[in-house]
Amino acid sequence: MRDVRVVLIGGTSNTGKSTVAEAVAERLGFEHRSTDGLARHPGRPWRTPEQEVPPHVAEHYGTLTTDELIASVLAHYERLWPRIEELITDRAEDGAPGLVLEGSALWPERVARLTAPRTAAVWLTADDAVVRDRVRAAGCYEQASEGERLLMDRFLARTGRYQSLMVDAVDALGLDRVDTGGRTVSELADAVLAAVEVQSRPARGGSGDRAFVTDEETHDLGGPITRADVRRIMAEGSRGREQP
């Protein structure tokens, strides 16, 4: 691997980003961090042994539609991006400690426009049924009340829609993604590092220290993300697939 100092691992919730990122960081001797640690969007809407679902989280998932939940989380990631970009840029400098950064906030179009050298990115995907089973297990779905199940179902609807939009963006930009189905953590770490190795090779006729794509090859939403923006993204990115 040619001098990569920052590895980015994106993906929707419950695809195993944290576990895989930790394994990759251990192999590389890098620090592992999550974008959630920079600023957290309303958390997962199910009880844990430590705490109940906060009222504002229950209201968030209980009152918003799937489109509104998507618009909210994308707007949050837009506001958070300057902090993420600053962290990546700092860690990509010569002599800086290596970093594996994971999180759903690593939206493909923004990552694709990074100009920081020695940076590579991979997105993880998982079957909707796998994500559903993980969320339901974490939230003890079978023992939950009707209201608690509703919150989990709303979270799952947003999570599935986010992954659909994300996959369309990753594929349209020619970025790397790894499906987690049927693979061990070690195998997934191998797959991520293999993609990083390919990305770290100098581009033909270039130095390898370029952005993933140029400004002409992608676009930015620009300004606050509205419901109309979300519907447009979904219409442009769905490619005729039925939305959940």
Secondary structure, DSSP 8 states (H G I E B T S, - for coil): --S--EEEEE-STTSSHHHHHHHHHHHHT-EEEEGGGT---S--SS--SS----HHHHHHHHH--HHHHHHHHHHHHHHHHHHHHHHHHHHTSTT---EEEE-TT--HHHHHT---SSEEEEEEE--HHHHHHHHHHHTTGGGS-HHHHHHHHHHHHHHHHHHHHHHHHHHHHT--EEE-TT--HHHHHHHHHHHHHHHHS--TTS-S-S-SS-GGG-----SS--HHHHHHHHHHHSTT----
